[in-house]
Amino acid sequence: MSEELRKKAAEMLLNGATLLSEPCPYCNGVRVMKEGQALCTKCGRTPEKRKIVTEENEEKNEKPLNKILEKKLEALSKELEQEMDHDKQQSILKSINLLLEMIEKVKKQ
């Protein structure tokens, strides 16, 4: 390890950086991290940034759970439309209300 890297790593640790348990992917050296920036104390390299591929729904900021809840809501709405029994209508409306509350909670996350 070069003197310059040793000083930089020591300075980072003194300023609140943490030692990482995962070794450097390039040389298996010890790494320190501060504010999302990792530095290898052996080779001085930082891992290359890679774009993480996500599901299509997550790219649209739609979570899979949200999509499921909306499908259930649609199915219950159709069922309510066809139901003639007052008690069953009340039961369906309660379920719809619970689904709407759950959709709101999921959106806030």
Beta strands, then each sheet from edge to edge (+ up, - down):
strand 1: 18-19
strand 2: 31-34
strand 3: 37-40
sheet 1: 1+ 2- 3+
end
